[in-house]
C-alpha cells in the first residue's frame, strides 16, 4: 500500500513538473511597419531586385565644390590626435579626396560583389550576397549573415568575403566554405531609413531574419561586431532554432552582477577567483585607466547620438570634411589607442585612404549620417538595461574573437553570464574594433575554427528539442 502511494505521488510530481516547466523564452518576432504613412492593406512585394551602386557627375561636382570651400582650424601644437582629428593631416586627406581619390573606380570595386534590394516591413533593404565560386563535389556552402556597425558599412567585409567563400585560393582551410549575406542596417548605406520612431536593434534583427527566410535560409550562422554584435545577438534570441551559431568580434555587458562588480575591485589580485586569465588582467587593469577613464574619453559621441542625433547630424550631412573627420577619427582611435599620439592618427598604418574614403562615401552619397546616428537614440535613449532583450540569455553556440585593441575588453566569465553556451573564446594576437576591415585573415580563421566546433558537436537542432 505504501509503495503504491509513493509511486502515485512520484508520478504526480513528474507530471506536475512536466506541465509547469518553464519554456526557454525567446524574443517575439515583431511585425513592424517602418515605411511612410500607414501600412497598406495589400501584401508587401517580396521580390528581390538586383542593385548596383551608381554615381553621377552632378554628385561629384557637388562634392568637389564643398571640399574646395572647406574651412580648417589650426590644431594646438603637438596635439596629434589627442583633441580629435588633427587638421594638419585632415588637409592631406581632403586634398587626396579632392584630387586623387577615384570614386568611379571604387564604385566598380563595390559592384564586384552581387548586390540586391528587397522590401521588408516598408523599407528597401540593401544587401550583398556572395556565393562560392566553386564547391568540391558533395559539399554545400554554409550560409553566414555578417552585420556591420557604426561608423562602418558593408564595405568593411569586402576583404574577408573572399577568404570565406573561396578559402583554398587564399591559403586557408576549405573545410568550411560559406555563402555570405551582408545587409546594410536600415538607415545605413543604401538601406532605406525608418520613417518612424522606435527602430532599434530588435527591429533590425527581425528584418534580417525575414531576409534570410526570404532567401531560403532556415539554418544559418550569424556574425557581427559593434551594432552587428547586438543585432546578431537579438537574432539568436528571436530564432534560436534557426541560428546554428553566433560569432562575435565584440561583446558588451549591459548589466553588472555583484560578482562582476567585485571582480573589478579584486580581479587584479585574485584573477582565478573570478575566472580571469592573465590576458584578461593585462587588458582590464588598472581598471580606472583601462575601463572607466577609457569609457569617459571615448563615449562622448555615443551620448550625443543617443540624445540629439539630428542636431550634430545636420552639420555632418552638409559637410563632407566634417563627416570625414568625425568618421575617420574612430578608425584611428578604435584601431589602436596609441595612434592618438601620432599626427596622422596612424590611419594609413592599417588602412588605405581609398578604403577609408570609400566607407565615408557610403555615408555621404546616400546622405544617411543622421539616420545612422539615430540608431543610438533608439537603442540607448530608453536607458541601458531596461529592454527585454538585455535580460534574456543567449543559448545558441557562441564564439568570441576578442581583439586586444577593442574599445573595452569583456572577459569570458562576464560574457558567459549572458551567452551561456560559449564554445570558443579566442584572444586575438592583434587588431581592434574594425576586425573584418583591419585583420580579415585573423577573423576568417577564427570563424572557420568556431564553425568547425559547432559542426562537430551534436546536431544543434537535436539539442534544442
N, C-alpha and C positions, 0 to 999 in steps of 0.2 A: 504493500500500500504506500509506504513512504517513498519507495523507488518510483512508483507511478506519479506521485505528487511532484517529486523532484524533476522527473523528465518533463512533465507538463509545464512546470514553472520555467525550466530551462528553455523549452521550445517557445514559450510565450515571450521570454526575454529576447530570444533571437529574432522572432517575428517583429517585435516592437522596434528593435534596433534597425532592422532592415527597412521598415516602413518609415521610420523617422530620421534615417540617416541624412545628413546634410549633403546635398549635391555640390560638386565643385562649381562655385559661382563664376560666371563669365560676364563680360560687359555686353549689354544689349546692342544689337545692330541697329543703328539709327536709320530712320527713313527721312532724311532731311531734304530740304529744298533750298538751295543757295543761289538760284538764278534770280533774275529780275522779276519783280511783281509776284503775283500769285501763281502757285503751281497749276499748270494747265490740266484739264481733265483727260486729255489724250495721253496715250502711252508714250514714254520717252523713246526717242530714236536711239537705238543701241548700236548703230553702225560704227565700225572702226574705220576712220579715214586716214589715208597716208598724209604725212605732213613733211614739209621741208622749210628750213629757215631761209628766208629771203631778205634781201636788202635793196634799198633804192638810193639813187644819187641824192635825192632830197634829204634822206636821213643822214647821210654822210656830210652833206654841206651844212646842215643844221648843227651837227656835232662839231665840225671844224670851226664854225663861227663861234660857238660857245668856248671852245678850247682857246681860240685866238684872243678872246676877250677876258681870259682868266685874270683874277687879281690874287696876288700872293702876299702873305705876311712873312717878314723875315723871322727866322727862328732865333731863339736865345742861343748865345754862344755855347758850344759844346753840349747842347741839349740832346743831340742824337734823336732817338725815338721815345725819349722818356716823357715828353709832353704830348705825345701823339705823333702823327705823321710829319716828319721833318720836311719843311717846304723847299729846302735846297735840293733834296732828292726828288721831291714831288715835281719840281720843274723839269727834271730829267725824264721822269715818267710821262709827263704831259707832252713834252717835246717828242718822245718816241711815239706816243699815241697819235699825235698830230701828223708826224712826218714819215714814220717808218712802219707802224702797225698796219697790216693789210687785212681789214675786216672781211673783204670779199674772199680772201684766201681762207680765213678762219671759218667763214660760212661753209666752205667746201669741206673743211675738217669736221664741222658739226654734222654735216649731211652725209658723212661716210657711213654712219650707222642708220638703219631704218628708224624713222620716227612716225608717230601716229597721234591722232586725237580722237576722243570719243566723249559723248555727252553722258555725264553721271550726275544725278541729283541737281540738274540745271546748269552744270558747269562743263565747259570744254576742258577735258583733262588731257594734257600732253604727256607722252611717254616715249622713251627709247626702247626698242625691242630687238635684241640681237640673238640670233640663233647660231649654234656652232657651224663653222664652215663645212665640217665633216664629222662623222661619228664612226668609230670602229663597229664592225658588224655585230649585231646583237646588243648594242649598247643604246641607252637613251640618255638624253640630257636632263639635268635636274633643274627645275625652274627656281630662279633666285630673284626675289624682289629686292632692289637696292634703293634706299631712300636717302636723299641728301639733307642738308640743313641750311642754316643761315651763317654767314653770307655766301653760301655756296650755291651750287646748281647741279644739274645732271652732268655738266661737263667735268665735274670732279671725278667721274667714273670712267672717263674715256681711256685712261691708261690701264686701268685694272680690267676692263671688259675683255680685251683680247687674251689676257692671262687666264681668264676663267672659261671663256668659250673655246679657246684653242691653246690649252696649256702646253701641249707637247712641242708646238712650234716656238715656244718661248722658254724652253728648257725646264719646264715644270712637269710634275707628275700628271698623267692623264687618267688617273684612277677615277676621278670625278670631273665630268665636263658639264658645264652649266649653260642654260638658256637664260639670258639676263633681261629683266624688265626694270627700267629706271624711270619712274614717273616724276614729273615736276610737281611739287606740292602746290595745290591751288593757291594762286596769289604770287607764285614764283615763276620766273621764266615765261614759258608760253602756255602755262595752265591758267585758265580764267580765274580771277579772284572772286571770292564770295561777295555777293551784293547785300548780305545781311550780317548782322552781328552774331557772334557766338561760334564762328567756325574755328574749332580747335583741333588738337591732335587726334582726339577720338573721331571727330568728323572726317578728318583726312584718312584715318585708318579704315573707316567704314567705306569710303570711296575707293581706296586702294584694294580692299577686299573684294568689292564688287568688280573692280577692274580685272583682278586675277581670275575670278569666276567667269567673267565675260570672255576672257582669252582662253578659257578651257582648262585652267589650272585649279584642281581641287586639293592638291597637295603640293606644297612649295616651301622653300626656305625664305627667310627674311633677314636683311642685313641693314644696319644703319648706324650713324653717329650723329651728334648734335640733335636737331629735331628728328632726324631719322631714327635715333635711339628711341625716342618717346613714341613716335608713330608706329614703329615696328613692335614695340612693347605692347601698345594698345591693340594692335592687330593680333598678337598672340593671346591677349586676354579676350578678344572678341571671338576668335575662331581657333581655339587650341587644337581641335581635331583636324585642322587643315594646315596649320603651320608646323612643318616637320621639325624645324629647328630655328632658333633665333640667334643670330650672330651680331654682336655689338662691338664697336670700337670706342664707345663712350658709355659710361653708366653713371647715373646720378641718383642719390638717395634724397627723397623729398620729405622723409620723416625720420627722426632720430629717436632710437630707443635709449633707455637708461644705460645699457651696456655699451652702446656706441659712444655716448657722451663720456662715459667713464674711460673708454679706450683713448679718447683724445687727451685726457689728463695723464693716464698711466701707461698707455700703449708703448711709449718710447722706452720705458724701463722694464715692462713685463710683456713683451710682444706675444710670447706664446700663450699667455693667458687670454688674449683676445683674438687669437688666430692670425696674427700678423706674421709675415715673413720679413726677412732682412730688407728686401726691396721695398716693401710697404713702409717700413720705418724710414728708409732713406728718402722716399718721395714725400712723406707726410710731415716729418718733424725737422726742426721745431714748428709746431702747428700754427703758432701765432704768425710766423713769417710765411710758411708754405700753404697755409689754409686760410685763416681769417683775413690776413693782410692782402693776400693774393685775390681773394674774392672782392674785397673792397676796391682794389685797384683796377680790377678787370670787369666789374659788373655794372659800371655806370651806364653803358649803352643799353643794358637789359632793363634798367629802371626806367629810362626814358621811353623805350619801346613798349614797356608794359603799362605805361601810364598815358603818354601823349604822343603816340607814334605819328599822327598826322601833322603835328607841328614841325618837328625836325625833318620829317619825311618830305615835306613840301619843298624845303631848300635842296635836299639831296636829289629829288626828282627833277629839279630845274637846273642843277649844276653838275655837269659831268666831272669836273675837277673835285668838287666836294664829295661826290659819290665815290670816286676812285680812292680818295684819301680815307674815307670812312670805312670802305670795304677792305682795302689793301693793308691798312694798319692791323687788322685782325690776322691777316695771312703772315704778318711779321711776328707779332707777339705770341699768337697761339701756336705757331710752328716751333718757336724756341724763345722763351722769355729773355734769354741773354741777348737776343737780337736788338733789344731796346737800347743797348749800349753802342750800337753801330749807326752811323749817319744815314746809311741806306736801308736800315732795318733788316739787313740780311735777306731781303726778298729774293734776290737772284742767286742765292746760295742753294735754294731748294726748288725754285720755280723759274720759268722763263717769263719775260714780260709779255710775250704773246699769249701764254696760257693765262696769266693773271688778268690781262685786259680782256681776253675772251670771256672770262667769268664776269667781269664788270659789265661788259656789253650785254650780257644776258639779264642784267637789271636795267640798263639804260635803254636798250632798243624797245622792249615791251613796256617800259615805264612802270615797273612793278615794285619799286622800292617801298612805297608807302604800304601797299597790301602785304608785302613780305614782313615788314616791321609790325603790322597789326597782329600777326600771329603770336607775338609775345603778349600783347594785351589780352587776347582771347584765352591764352593758356595760363598766364600768371596773374592777370588782373583780378581774379576772384580770390586770390590768396593761395599760397603754397600749402599743400596737404589737405585741401578741402574737397577735392574731386574724388569720385568713386574709384576711378582707375588707380589713384595713388594708394588706395587701401587694399587693393586686390593683389594677391600673389600671382606670379607667372610660373606656370608649371611645365611649359614645353622645354625640351632640352635647350640649354643656353650656353653659348660660348662667348667669352670676353677677350678681346685683344686690347691689352692695357698698354698704351703708348706712354713713354716716360715724360713727354712734354705736354700731355693733356692739361687743360687749364686747371683741373682739380682731380686728384687721384682718389679713386674709390677702391678700397681693398676688397678682396673676395669675401671676407667674413661679413662686411657690410652689405655687399651686393646680394649675398645669399639670403638675407632677410626677406628680400622680395622675389628674387629669381631662385626658386628653391631647388631647381634641377640644373645647376651649373655643372657641365661635364668637361668644360675646357676653360681655363683661365691662364692666358699667356702674358708674361711680362715681355713686351716687345723691346728689342735692343736699342731702337732709336725711333724718332718720329714724334709728331704732335697731333693736334686736333684734326687736321685735314688728311687723315691717313691714306685714303684712296688716291688723293692728289699728290701727296708727298712721297709715300712709300708703297706704291701699288703692288710690288712683288711681295713685300712682307705681309701685306693684308691678304693678298690672294693665297699665299701659302697657309696662312692661319685659317682662312675659310675652308680650304681644302682639308686640313687635318681635322677641323671641327666636324665637317660633314662626314668624314670618314668614321669618326667616333659614333656619330648618330646612327649611321647606317649599320655599324657592327653591333649595336645594341639590339634588344628585342624589338620586333616591329612596333613602331611608335603608336600605331593605331590600336594594336592589341593592348598596349599598356594603359590606354585611356578608356577601355570598355568597362 
